[in-house]
Amino acid sequence: MVRLKEALDSGVDSGRERLHRLLSERKYIGITGLSRSGKSTFITSLINQLHNHEQAKLGAFSPWIARRIVAVKLHPLEDRALAGFPYRQAVQDLAAAPPRWPASTSDISGCLIELKLRKASPWRWQSPTRSLFIEIRDYPGEWLLDLPLMAMSFADWCGQCAHQFSQPLRAHLLGDLLPALQQLDPLAPCDEPLIATLRERYVAFLRRCKQAEHSLSLIQPGRFLIPGGAASQEALQFLPLLGCATLSPTQRETAAADSNYRVLERRYNAYLKTLVVPFYKKFLRPIDRQIVLVDLINALNGGPEYLDDMRQALSNISDSFSYGRHSPIAKLFSPKIEKVIFAATKVDQVVAKDHDNVRQLLAAIVRKALEDAAYQGAAPKPEAIAAIRSSHEIQRRGSPAITGTDLAGERVGYVHPEIPDHVPTNAEWAPFREWKIPLLSPPEGVRCDREQAIPHIRLDQVLQDIIGDLCQ
């Protein structure tokens, strides 16, 4: 009987909590970014700064300045199909000896943060506090790159691939796979063993694109690299047919059902139907506000081909989202993103005087996306941040320089070329080709057994831009 009463009391408390969440304001924040942009690190630091707000340095975050943050609590998600973001494990990784960066995102996850805020001037009969619930949604950056495919036919995608593969950078990474793909006849009967072999080689090519010293951004299909728990092998068995560009519409329409073209087209469409569209509808459409993380400095270090590839990938992704403000009722039927922040990450890799130039360069790269978002009524903004600061600035031969610890535990220091506030001209690229950025390890001294705010750069400004208005 006692256990029954405890269970009933627990159920009542759980029901009250769900009702409390329902009646409180709730916003969905999408953490978006291309591969290796630091999404897991960003979310870990964001949770850490809020959870340890008393120790944090959040001088740009209005409720922190006004001392209106009463408490911050992490809640389990109601959607049991959505894994919780592994915050505790991420902090343990940062606190390890030697410290490790949080693991990359390999599937969808999320967390629900309750900010209990002191009201500025409550009525006498009102509670002096209110709760703002922030649900953060995280997913592999590779999956984002599949969103533009929803607006492309199989033939369109094959044509896009043919154009990309004609560029020197990708042609080099393809090697002898390129002529093999070019020789595959779209109208020939489907040879399953050959398709399976070429598909494996194509996935290996995508891995080379990602694992190169300066990884490429536009990698499709994204789930070929990180399938996720919902993906079946059957949905992944296709590859681009470069010969589609030579086919007329009539030839495509009259192609035999067992031809390479028809078989791979069906699999491509099944991939979109079973994986890409459900991911977009269930996981992305509810997002109210969006943060797009960009590893701009790595692309700049790679050269013009890498920077242009990143620009194209970001433009394609932005075209897949719907920006603009709607009334709360209309939003139930046609969700739109109200705010979007493009944030260049890992800005601790360059000296402080160049941080604003990084932001201006990012604005130049994503100018079209910023303009589109502003035109549709959203509030776009470029930023430059380091979710976790892992370096210090020193003087070396009279010039500002960066020092930190590399992944091998060795102390390193370097002076880098001045970061331009615009896309470099041909003559301006030379210094960046010679500059090699060492990969830095997390800062030492992070503890997981006590309250501690992790050092950052301008994460407080991102918090203000994305939720500051909700905390008034």
Secondary structure as UniProt FT lines:
FT   HELIX           2..23
FT   STRAND          25..33
FT   TURN            35..36
FT   HELIX           39..51
FT   TURN            52..55
FT   TURN            59..60
FT   HELIX           62..65
FT   TURN            66..67
FT   STRAND          69..75
FT   TURN            80..81
FT   STRAND          83..84
FT   HELIX           87..95
FT   STRAND          109..118
FT   TURN            124..125
FT   STRAND          129..138
FT   HELIX           141..144
FT   TURN            145..146
FT   HELIX           147..151
FT   HELIX           154..165
FT   HELIX           168..174
FT   TURN            175..176
FT   HELIX           177..182
FT   TURN            186..187
FT   HELIX           192..211
FT   HELIX           222..224
FT   TURN            229..230
FT   HELIX           233..236
FT   HELIX           242..246
FT   HELIX           249..253
FT   TURN            257..258
FT   HELIX           260..271
FT   HELIX           272..276
FT   HELIX           277..279
FT   HELIX           280..284
FT   TURN            285..286
FT   STRAND          289..294
FT   HELIX           296..302
FT   HELIX           304..319
FT   HELIX           328..333
FT   STRAND          339..344
FT   HELIX           347..349
FT   HELIX           352..354
FT   HELIX           355..365
FT   HELIX           367..375
FT   TURN            376..377
FT   STRAND          379..384
FT   STRAND          391..396
FT   TURN            397..398
FT   STRAND          399..406
FT   TURN            407..408
FT   STRAND          411..414
FT   HELIX           426..428
FT   HELIX           430..434
FT   TURN            444..445
FT   HELIX           459..467
FT   HELIX           468..471
//
